[in-house]
Amino acid sequence: MKRLALTPIVLLSLAACVKVPTEHTTTVEMVPLHAVISSDNRCTVQALGKTFVSVGQVQGAQLPAFTGTLLNDGYHSITCWVGSTDGSDGSIIVTFSGNSYQKPFPTGSFRPLFEPPWGVADKYAGVLFSSSVLKAEQLRTVDESTGTITVDATPSGLTVTVDVTAMRYQI
């Protein structure tokens, strides 16, 4: 009888020692992503040990002031095709929260997110880089990304600089 009375206590003690996983524990690869999109219609993207460049490929804004061309009160974005000397290519898209239709992009630092919230005046931006090097993946900012996206005024117009960590995102 004493033996049966101890059995539940022993089982409870053993159960307290078992660690049950409570979270999904996959490791996400974060990589540095650097890009400059300038008012003279030039793009440079550095990622995965490669440099991609282009001239004349900026879309989504009128240069040199980066005046928004999309009639939309929720967000604005720019995109640029880029190529590398080894024949690989890619495309970067930077999406900003807020409205810049027919007015220059606001200057300052923007916090990187997976997807900027629709229609807010706060400074958030999302970055997506697709490349032939990545095959079925993209590099994109997530809510845990570090770094900033900045829009700076220069004498010749605005410059967008991306300096973030981005996740390798399977598509």
Secondary structure, 3 states (H helix, E strand, C coil): CHHHHHHHHHHHHHHHHCCCCCCCCCCCCEEEEEEEEECCCEEEEEECCEEEEEECCEECEECCCCEECCCCCCEEEEEEEEECCCCCEEEEEEEEECCCECCECCCEEEEECCCCCCCCCCCEEEEEEEECCCCCEEEECCCCCCEEEEEEEECCEEEEEEEEEEEEEEC
